[in-house]
Amino acid sequence: MAVAYRLALVDDPCTDRDLPAPAAGDVALTVLDRSHALPASYAPDDLVAAAEAGLGGASGTKLVREALIDDLAAMRAAWEAAGLSISIDSAYRSYAAQAATFQDWVARLGLEAATVRTARPGHSEHQLGTAIDVSSPGWSGRFGDWARETDEGAWMAEHAWEYGFVMSYPAGAESESCFGYEPWHYRWIGRQVAADHRESGLVLRAFLERFAGG
Ligand SMILES: [Zn+2]
């Protein structure tokens, strides 16, 4: 099964094209990259507000899949126990929202620069409803290294996997992950799979390519 899934993917996934991502054994494990995309019609059927995990304020209004609420609630409790203040800046993004954002960038920068700046519609893990962009108060933006320069980012880099969340686009791995370093972007794959991923030492994309069919 896992081999069949890998064979359905192209060998040069960081080339921009719009191939359908093959159905994974579990949709949460779907491989998305610059070549493989979700269809415009895909939306999770169990989206709920992050407030269900006890997150307050603007973070609580962001939408995530109900499947990850228990793990997100446990991670939020761990943040509080560690005295950390972490917010969710973005979670579920529909295909239509991705398309609108991409068109905005194209209008401002042109197609080539826009493609570097943001995922083309269907290629974002946010459409799965399992990706979150996190930050902390006082963080000045996305140009520094949140994982190294803040206690909150360092905690996420060290502990998020214990709650099933994995950094999809780590530093120095662009040729394998197909996107630039995003220390704020975490994707939920479940606790057991996240532990297996950590053990593998692979970039998430490469790990899922082998795992998703199983
Ligand atoms: Zn993100």
Residues whose N, C-alpha, C, O or C-beta is under 5 A from the ligand:
A	BS01	ZN	I132 D133 H185
